[in-house]
Amino acid sequence: MTTAQYFDELIFCLNRLPAAERDEAVRFYREYADEAGLTSYEQLTERFGTPKELAYRIRTGTAEMPASQSPSRAERRGFKKLPLCIAGLLTVGLLLFAVGSAIGRSSAPRNGNLTLSAGDTVTGTDSPVTLAETSASDTSGAMELDTFSSMDISVVAADVRIVSGESFSLSYQLHENEALVRAEVDGDTLKFRTETIGPRIPSGDWHVTVTVPADTQLDSLDITTVSGDIEDSGHTCDEASLCTTSGVIELSGVTANQLDASTVSGSLGITGSVSELSVESVSGSIDLDGDFGEINAQSVSGGCALAGTLEREAEVETVSGRIQVSFPDVSVNASSLGSVYKDNSRQGRTFNQHGGSAELNLESISGEIEILST
């Protein structure tokens, strides 16, 4: 495989960035590759990681400038770290070897206030204690919470689950190498943060479970996790931004005005009603079934399956992933260097259908496209 293929994949993985920032990042790594004499896909992967790994580090602001024997053109120009991914500030990223402060958990009052940093005192408890007195292995707890309408959650290995109940509350179970940094209701926002304090977090039933009354109308969700899943069922939210690296995003019967969801290798499944939906994955599958206004779905090698109803427009793009769609009353523009099928009948490399009330644009480089009538 060639360097051109490497950078083509990198560009695709960065397609959600503003064009100027994406071009700056790609130009920077091209110049480094040229000056370092990296002339193959394999050499680039050995130096920078796979295209999707490098793209993820660029989007989360954790990409470091590669070592060089002498200042390069890119180095002299002063390459800057790029903004975080659409899911918000994934501060822990993939740096699972980072060593944080040895912190633990303390009991919290009804409002759930718990914000920790080295030497701080935990307030709002019957017996305030300093961080130094807490146990790093005390990583489970539960708290009743004041009413909130937004969530801002960032964790490492824990699943994030939103469930229905009679009141606002939260419970968590973390591995001893994932420590609680913050848990509080600040204004109308639930804020929950963890960080790694050890080299590795094995698989297990690590979770953060947030309970809200079933009729709660949430304003916003901003949830990121590295290896954990994100799950929600039946809730209504105005805006949501969800991001995981290797975890699964599973939303069932949700209602949202605007929803952005992204994974690297985890699968993504959404049912419900969404006015504006944007989803992306590198190698994970995308499965959508519901009532949608607009859809923007992008994948590298993961398959995309879309069904339900479409009010306005859908854009679906993959590199090698298979695309399958089933919407009534749509105009279709489809193209692939692979094959395009309409109701199991091969159409060649392109297919066009006009007269629908909504527009469906499908494009793949080498993946198969299948359009099903309803």
Secondary structure, 3 states (H helix, E strand, C coil): CCHHHHHHHHHHHCCCCCHHHHHHHHHHHHHHHHHHCCCCHHHHHHHHCCHHHHHHHHHCCCCCCCCCCCCCHHHHHCCCCCCCCCCCCCCCCCCCCCCCCCCCCCCCCCCCCEECCCCCECCCCCCCCEHHHCCCCCCEEEEECCCCCEEEEEECCCEEEEEEECCCEEEEECCCCEEEEEEEEECCEEEEEEEECCCCCCCCCCEEEEEEECCCEEEEEEEEECCCCEEEECCEEEEEEEEECCCCEEEEEEEEEEEEEEECCCCEEEEEEEEEEEEEECCCCEEEEEEEEEEEEEECCCCEEEEEEEEEEEEEEECCCCEEEECCCEEEEEEEEEEEEECCEEEEEEEEECCCCEEEEEEECCCCEEECCC
